[in-house]
Amino acid sequence: MISRNQLRGITFGVIWCLISWIPYYTDYLSIFRPIIGIPAYLGLNLELLLNKGDSFAYSILIGAGIGFVISSLVGFAKDGIKIIGLFPRNRKKLYKRGI
């Protein structure tokens, strides 16, 4: 089942892929083309490699996949990795004592 965080990551990935095509069609954001244009670049290369399909559709799939993986890694790091002092805990410690 997809968590809410992963769904946000997929949504962010699709929006990122739509924005990534702006530097390829216009001169806007051309300075940030290497950073913003990653999904479009990978989609174009995948189309050239396979000789079929649409680079725009490939970029949407790649952007959604990248967003899903990043949000999954962030969720795992938030829950699984514990760094002492990074996130303060204000909960009372409940000691297990037999009553």
Rosetta blueprint (number, residue, H / E / L):
1 M L
2 I L
3 S L
4 R H
5 N H
6 Q H
7 L H
8 R H
9 G H
10 I H
11 T H
12 F H
13 G H
14 V H
15 I H
16 W H
17 C H
18 L H
19 I H
20 S H
21 W L
22 I H
23 P H
24 Y H
25 Y H
26 T L
27 D L
28 Y L
29 L L
30 S L
31 I L
32 F L
33 R H
34 P H
35 I H
36 I H
37 G L
38 I H
39 P H
40 A H
41 Y H
42 L H
43 G H
44 L H
45 N H
46 L H
47 E H
48 L H
49 L H
50 L H
51 N L
52 K L
53 G L
54 D L
55 S H
56 F H
57 A H
58 Y H
59 S H
60 I H
61 L H
62 I H
63 G H
64 A H
65 G H
66 I H
67 G H
68 F H
69 V H
70 I H
71 S H
72 S H
73 L H
74 V H
75 G H
76 F H
77 A H
78 K H
79 D H
80 G H
81 I L
82 K L
83 I L
84 I L
85 G L
86 L L
87 F L
88 P L
89 R L
90 N L
91 R L
92 K L
93 K L
94 L L
95 Y L
96 K L
97 R L
98 G L
99 I L
